[in-house]
Amino acid sequence: MSVSPEKPPIWTLELPAVGGAIGPALEDFVVDEVPAYAPSGNGDHWYVRLEKRGMNTRDAALVIARTTRTPERDIGYAGMKDRHGVTTQWLSVPARAPAPETWVLPPDLRLVEVSRHGNKLRTGHLRGNRFTVGLAGVGEHGEANARAIFQRLDERGHVNYFGSQRFGREGRNLGEALGWLAGTTALPRGRERFLAKLYASALQSEVFNRYATRRVRRGLDDLLTGEVVRLANAGASFVVEDAAHELLRLRARDLCLTGPMPGPKMREAKAEAEALEREVLGELGISEAALRELGRHAPGTRRDLLVRPEGVSVKAEGERLWLSFGLPAGSYATMLVRELTRADEAGVRTDG
């Protein structure tokens, strides 16, 4: 099925762009994981903090599995990191494995820190990530423009879009996913489980992205009747029944807007917000039967519609403009950088 991911709009077009693009060196994109908790120092699992250069999380886990003769399924990690850059993150390995100090690792994988803990690391066991990004080819007023855009995003939030990485090369995963869900595309034998999970994730991400764009167009200074909001600094959520009554809490940042990631565990919207979510599903041709099939492979959840970069630093140094900022778990730094540069990952302008 030939369907491409919808390209998210730029959110700060009224401000001048920084220009340029992420530099070509691995050091131009540095990611440091911020864990949800520190290891206790005791327990049945080694906790190892690794620095990876040009290596993604799964490849690193495979190296550790081979090195320690541990089944890959027993290697734990809190989130997936891309291969493009220098990244640090924690992995867990059962303590029956040899001591990490004895591991012989390839040059692109370095042991930074070792501890122990009682449980295996699981997906989601992290607070977020800290990014350091080097931009090359920025405009004359790049530093000032970057500061202005970050200020605007702090005031009204950054739309928490999924990046193009979520949809595979040239966005093909989305069309293949819709074909699979409609029953017109069979999964290759031996890869059914992996591809079903991958395609379900791509579909959820596109539903969220399209909903986010339409919700932004409705205006974020008001609430929709029936939308699901999250209490700030808490995981609890509720359905808005009286939009006017809750409006002051939204404007005080006590409430966080959310968007749909379809699945059986997702809290359902009602009324006006439900109609908007159904509109997006209709655009993608996702029927009730398709939703049930999707739910077999993805539990579903709500995702914050807006995030705010934390600990922002902007510094011009030689031919680079260095950006440093923190984002919550699951948020894409590449989409934030795109907001500043107005260029996609290939350096092509996206602001028209």
C-alpha positions in Angstrom: 0.0 0.0 0.0 1.5 3.3 -1.1 1.1 5.7 1.9 3.8 8.0 3.1 4.2 9.4 6.6 2.7 12.9 6.8 5.5 15.5 7.3 5.0 17.4 10.5 4.8 21.2 10.1 7.4 23.6 11.6 6.0 25.1 14.8 8.0 28.3 15.0 7.9 29.6 11.4 7.3 33.2 12.6 10.9 33.2 13.9 14.0 33.2 11.6 15.7 29.8 11.3 19.1 28.9 12.6 20.0 27.2 9.3 22.7 24.5 8.8 22.4 20.9 9.8 23.8 18.3 12.2 27.5 17.9 11.4 29.0 14.8 9.9 31.2 13.7 12.8 30.0 11.2 15.3 30.7 13.7 18.0 28.2 16.1 16.4 25.4 14.0 18.0 26.0 12.9 21.5 23.3 11.2 23.7 23.6 10.5 27.4 20.8 8.5 28.9 19.3 9.8 32.2 18.2 6.6 34.1 15.1 6.4 36.2 17.1 5.2 39.1 20.7 4.5 40.2 21.8 0.9 40.6 22.0 -0.1 44.3 25.4 -1.8 44.0 24.0 -5.2 45.0 21.8 -7.8 43.2 21.5 -10.5 40.6 22.3 -8.3 37.6 25.4 -6.5 36.4 24.6 -2.9 35.5 27.1 -1.6 32.9 27.2 1.9 31.5 28.5 1.7 27.9 29.7 4.3 25.4 28.8 3.3 21.9 30.3 5.0 18.8 28.3 4.5 15.6 26.5 1.5 17.1 22.9 1.1 18.0 21.5 -0.5 21.2 20.6 -3.9 19.7 24.0 -4.3 18.1 25.7 -3.5 21.4 23.4 -6.0 23.2 24.4 -8.7 20.7 28.1 -7.9 21.3 27.6 -8.2 25.1 25.6 -11.4 24.6 28.3 -13.0 22.5 31.1 -11.8 24.8 29.5 -13.1 28.0 27.8 -16.2 26.4 24.5 -14.9 27.6 21.2 -15.3 25.7 20.3 -12.0 24.0 16.8 -12.1 25.6 18.5 -11.8 29.1 20.3 -8.5 28.2 18.2 -5.6 29.5 18.1 -1.9 28.4 15.7 1.0 29.0 15.6 2.5 25.6 16.8 2.2 22.0 19.6 4.5 20.8 20.4 5.1 17.2 23.7 4.2 15.6 24.4 7.8 14.3 26.5 9.4 17.0 28.2 8.8 20.3 25.7 7.4 22.9 26.0 6.3 26.5 23.4 4.1 28.2 23.0 1.4 30.9 22.6 -2.3 30.0 21.9 -5.1 32.5 23.4 -8.6 32.3 22.7 -11.5 34.7 25.4 -11.7 37.4 26.2 -15.3 36.4 28.1 -13.7 33.4 31.8 -13.0 33.8 32.7 -9.8 35.6 32.5 -6.8 33.2 36.2 -5.8 33.8 37.2 -9.1 32.0 35.2 -8.4 28.9 37.1 -7.8 25.6 35.1 -5.3 23.6 35.5 -3.8 20.1 36.9 -0.3 19.8 33.5 1.2 19.2 32.1 -0.1 22.5 33.7 1.1 25.8 32.9 0.2 29.4 32.3 3.4 31.4 30.9 2.3 34.7 30.0 -1.0 36.5 27.5 -1.7 39.3 24.9 -4.3 40.4 21.2 -4.2 40.9 18.3 -6.5 41.8 16.3 -6.4 38.6 16.8 -6.6 34.9 16.5 -3.3 33.0 13.3 -3.0 31.1 12.0 -0.7 28.4 10.9 2.6 30.0 13.3 2.5 33.0 14.6 5.9 32.1 13.7 9.6 32.8 15.0 10.9 29.5 18.1 11.7 27.5 20.6 14.6 27.4 21.8 15.7 24.0 24.8 17.6 22.7 24.4 18.5 19.0 26.9 20.3 16.8 25.4 22.2 13.9 27.5 23.0 10.8 26.7 25.7 8.2 24.5 27.9 10.4 23.5 31.4 9.3 25.1 34.7 10.4 22.7 35.1 13.4 22.5 31.4 14.2 23.2 31.7 17.9 20.7 34.5 18.5 18.1 32.7 16.4 18.6 29.5 18.3 18.1 31.2 21.6 14.9 32.9 20.4 13.4 29.6 19.2 14.3 27.8 22.4 12.6 30.6 24.3 9.5 30.3 22.2 9.4 26.5 22.8 9.8 27.0 26.5 6.8 29.3 26.4 4.4 27.2 24.5 6.0 23.7 24.2 7.5 21.7 21.4 5.2 19.3 19.6 6.3 15.8 20.5 6.4 14.3 17.0 8.0 11.0 16.2 10.9 11.3 13.8 11.4 9.7 10.5 13.5 6.9 12.1 10.2 5.5 13.3 9.0 4.8 9.7 12.1 3.1 8.2 13.9 4.0 5.0 11.9 6.5 2.9 9.0 5.9 5.2 8.2 2.5 3.7 7.3 0.9 7.0 4.0 2.8 7.1 2.7 1.5 3.7 3.8 -2.0 4.5 2.2 -1.8 7.9 -1.1 -0.7 6.5 -1.0 -3.5 4.0 -0.2 -6.0 6.7 -3.0 -4.7 8.9 -5.5 -4.9 5.9 -4.5 -8.5 5.3 -3.1 -7.8 1.8 0.6 -8.2 2.7 1.9 -11.4 4.3 4.9 -11.3 6.7 8.0 -13.3 5.7 8.3 -16.6 7.5 10.5 -16.4 10.5 10.2 -12.6 10.9 6.5 -12.5 11.8 6.9 -11.4 15.4 9.6 -8.9 14.8 7.8 -7.2 11.8 4.4 -7.2 13.5 5.8 -5.3 16.4 7.7 -2.9 14.1 4.7 -2.3 11.9 2.4 -1.7 14.9 4.8 0.8 16.2 4.9 2.7 12.9 1.1 2.8 12.7 0.8 4.1 16.3 3.4 6.8 15.6 1.7 8.0 12.4 -1.7 8.1 14.2 -0.1 10.2 16.9 1.7 12.5 14.5 -1.4 13.2 12.4 -3.5 13.8 15.5 -0.9 16.2 16.9 -0.9 18.3 13.8 -4.7 18.5 13.8 -4.9 19.2 17.5 -2.4 22.1 17.1 -4.5 23.6 14.3 -7.5 23.6 16.7 -5.4 25.8 19.1 -3.6 24.7 22.2 -4.9 27.5 24.4 -8.2 25.8 24.8 -9.3 22.3 25.7 -11.5 19.9 23.7 -14.4 18.3 25.5 -13.5 14.6 26.0 -9.8 14.8 25.5 -7.5 12.9 27.8 -5.1 15.0 29.8 -2.3 14.0 32.2 -1.6 15.6 35.6 1.8 17.4 35.4 4.5 15.6 37.3 2.3 12.5 37.7 1.2 9.6 35.6 -2.5 9.9 36.4 -4.8 11.0 33.6 -8.5 11.8 33.1 -11.1 12.6 30.5 -12.0 16.3 30.4 -15.8 16.7 30.9 -16.0 20.4 31.5 -13.4 22.1 29.3 -14.1 25.6 30.6 -13.6 24.4 34.2 -10.2 22.8 33.5 -8.9 25.6 31.3 -7.1 27.5 34.1 -5.2 24.4 35.1 -4.1 23.9 31.5 -2.8 27.4 31.2 -1.0 27.1 34.6 0.8 24.0 33.1 -0.9 21.7 35.7 -2.3 19.6 32.9 -0.6 18.0 29.9 -2.4 17.4 26.6 -2.0 13.9 25.2 -2.4 12.1 21.9 -3.4 8.6 20.9 -1.2 5.6 20.6 -3.9 3.0 19.7 -4.2 -0.2 21.6 -6.4 -2.0 24.2 -4.7 -0.2 27.2 -5.0 3.3 25.7 -7.4 5.5 27.7 -10.2 6.4 25.3 -11.1 10.0 24.5 -14.8 11.0 24.3 -16.9 13.5 22.5 -15.1 16.2 20.4 -11.6 14.7 21.0 -12.8 11.2 20.1 -14.2 12.5 16.8 -10.8 14.1 16.0 -9.0 10.8 16.7 -11.5 8.8 14.6 -11.0 11.3 11.8 -7.2 10.4 11.7 -8.0 6.7 11.8 -10.4 7.1 8.9 -7.7 9.0 6.8 -5.4 6.0 7.2 -8.2 3.5 6.5 -7.9 1.8 9.9 -11.1 0.0 10.6 -12.4 -1.5 13.9 -11.2 -4.9 12.8 -7.8 -3.5 12.0 -7.6 -1.8 15.4 -8.3 -5.1 17.1 -5.5 -6.8 15.1 -3.2 -3.9 16.0 -4.0 -4.4 19.6 -2.7 -7.9 19.5 0.8 -6.5 18.9 0.8 -3.1 20.7 -0.8 -2.5 24.1 -1.5 1.2 23.4 -1.0 4.3 25.6 -1.3 8.0 25.6 1.7 10.2 24.6 2.3 13.8 25.8 1.5 16.2 23.0 4.0 18.8 24.0 7.4 18.6 25.7 9.8 21.4 26.9 13.5 21.1 26.4 15.4 21.3 29.8 18.8 22.7 30.7 19.2 24.4 27.3 22.7 25.7 26.4 23.6 27.4 23.1 27.3 28.2 22.2 29.1 29.2 19.1 32.5 27.6 18.8 34.6 27.8 15.6 32.6 26.4 12.7 30.0 24.7 15.0 27.0 25.9 16.9 26.7 23.6 19.9 23.3 22.9 21.4 22.8 21.1 24.7 19.4 20.1 26.0 17.4 17.4 27.8 14.2 15.7 26.6 11.9 13.2 28.2 12.1 9.5 27.3 10.8 8.8 23.8 11.1 12.4 22.5 13.1 12.8 19.3 16.0 15.3 19.4 16.2 15.2 15.6 12.7 16.8 15.5 13.7 19.5 17.8 16.8 20.2 15.7 14.6 20.3 12.6 12.6 23.0 14.3 15.7 25.1 14.6 17.4 24.4 11.3 14.3 23.8 9.1 16.2 21.0 7.5 15.4 17.3 7.5 18.1 14.6 8.2 19.5 14.9 4.7 19.9 18.7 5.1 16.9 19.5 2.8 14.9 22.6 3.7 11.5 21.8 5.2 10.0 25.2 5.6 8.7 25.6 2.1 
